[in-house]
Amino acid sequence: MIEEKFDAIVVGAGMSGNAAALTMAKRGMKVLQLERGEYAGSKNVQGAILYADMLEKLIPDFRDDAPLERHLVEQRFWIMDDRSHFGVHYRSEDFNEERPNRYTIIRAQFDKWFSSKVREAGATVLCETTVTELARDAHGKVIGVRTDRREGEIHADVVVLAEGVNGLLGTRARLRERPKPDKVALAVKEMHFLPRETIEAHFNLKGDEGLVVEAAGTISRGMTGMGFIYANKECISIGIGCIVADFQRTGETPYGLLDRFKRHPSVAPLIEGSEVKEYSAHLIPEGGYKAIPQLYGDGWVVVGDAAQLNNAIHREGSNLAMTSGRIAAEAIVQVKSHRQPMTAANLSVYKKMLDDSFVIKDLKKHKDMPMLMHTNSQNFFLTYPQLVSRAMQNYVRVDGTPKAEKEKVTLKSFVNARSWTGLFGDAFRIARAWR
């Protein structure tokens, strides 16, 4: 056993773990952070969107040296059938501002940089260290962790669980249930490398401008899911994710979906001539507010994806992770400053602070949306995209057919599909869930 005792141990060096460790270390606490990978980010090859406001609260001058890819000036939302897409684009010169709001990043590079800031703040960071279980006292209070290192047990006043959505530490300790297949998505992604000038030509970008495409429809074969395309400096992140329960139900494969997405007529020209250098898969919490587990207990708190803190409706994760890690750390600092023990009663301030933040307010506002999208996935991701595509093609095709006849054909296609009742019913349920 390591004789040295820490004020806090943070398990995991992702967004939430780094935010928690950095916040506590900056406040003068003695922090140990444990990461099973070779270095922070070594097991994370996903591309992601970084939300500047949340990181500024932790590192105000992060733009000086953070490994950022492109700042986002355009957002595209596509609804797709097998041969077409329709959607909404929003692009603004306002986003070419001095301090941009959103950036694309490559997590392997960014997490490593983030971890360096944790070390600079004074925390001890041990990589290639797997935490095997929580250490408890005779009364069941968490007093530290046990690892696969020779020293074994390490003690601390509190343990912050930032181990990700599929982390086994919390489930083994029965602090939370293992996520159910209908509450998590499996996403797969490839990195397609192209010359910088080619990427900028394909997406109409200049300088460090960036763009994100989010796509839904028949690309997920009737399953609840979404595709995405991120334009980075010298590569394009392209991927797709669906609810795990849907993969089990349909027998579809993640790579099969990604391959079809890449070959779609709207997507293939964007990555033509590229070289694929990375392929990865990762789990994403999708259960929303109703899937959030107990967030604190005697000697422990849980943050980020491990706490199911992901806004699936708005496709936001890293900002919730960083914010929950920071708030958990601030709660711990508050308890320590009052010289109080790290009991469940005292650590409950973490939940109160989180409830007052945008994290819980946003998730609670749309708490019924994840289940609505999942239970009606055939409508949202297959029937409606196909019907609207037919209607749009009928509208824009000029072939001498009177407009009144075209309107009858469009209406008939909806009636034949028996979709009016379902459409209005789903619209009503969405409006009610969105309130």
RAFEN-V364187 format. One line per field, one symbol per residue. phi: phi as a letter, one per 20 degrees, with the letter a starting at -180 (. if undefined). A space follows every 50 residues. Layout:
phi=???
//
This chain:
phi=.fffddfbddeocegfffffffffffeneeddddcfffbgnfdcdfebdd dfgffffecgdgffbffeeceedbcddddcdfcbbcrcdccbfffeefcg eccecdfgfffffgfffffffofeddelceeeaeecefenffcqcdceff fmecdbfbddecenfdfeffffemebefgfgedcdddcbcddebggffgf ffdldbldfcbcddcbpffdlnefabdbcdedfcbdecabcbfggffffe mfdgffffffffefgedgffdgnededbcbcbecfcfmgfefegebafnb cccmffemebeffeldcffffffffffgffffgffffeldfeegfffffg fffffeefgfffffgdfefgfffffdffffdbffgffffffffffefdcn fgffffffffffffffeldffffffffffffffeg
//
